[in-house]
C-alpha cells in the first residue's frame, strides 16, 4: 500500500488498492511501477542487463543514491530533501570517497573508471 502510492499517481494507486484490481505487466509499465516487460525466455538476459548497468557504476554512488532517495522521500518535500541532502551520511561518504574523484578523472582521461568502493 505504501510503496504503490509513492510509485504511481495517487488516484491510480487508490483505484487499484480500493478495488483490488490487478493490472497486466504492460499496464504496470505504462503506469511506471514496472521497469521492463520481456518474454519469459528473455528474463535472465534482461536481468543481466540491469545488473551489468548497475555494476558499471561506483558502488559508493549506488549505495548513496539509494539512501538519498529513500531519505528524501521521508522529507516534507523536494525542497527539504535538497536542502538536507548534504547532511545525509551516505551522501557525505560518497562525496568524500575515492570513487567521487575517480569518475570525473576517468571521464577526462577517456577511460573506464576503476571503482574502489571507498
Secondary structure, 3 states (H helix, E strand, C coil): CHHHHHHCCHHHHHHHHHHCCCCCHHHHHHHCCCCCCCCHHHHHHHHHHHHHHHHCCCHHHHHHHHHHHHHHHHCCCHHHHHHHHHHCHHHHHHHCCHHHHHHHHHHHCCCCCCCCCC
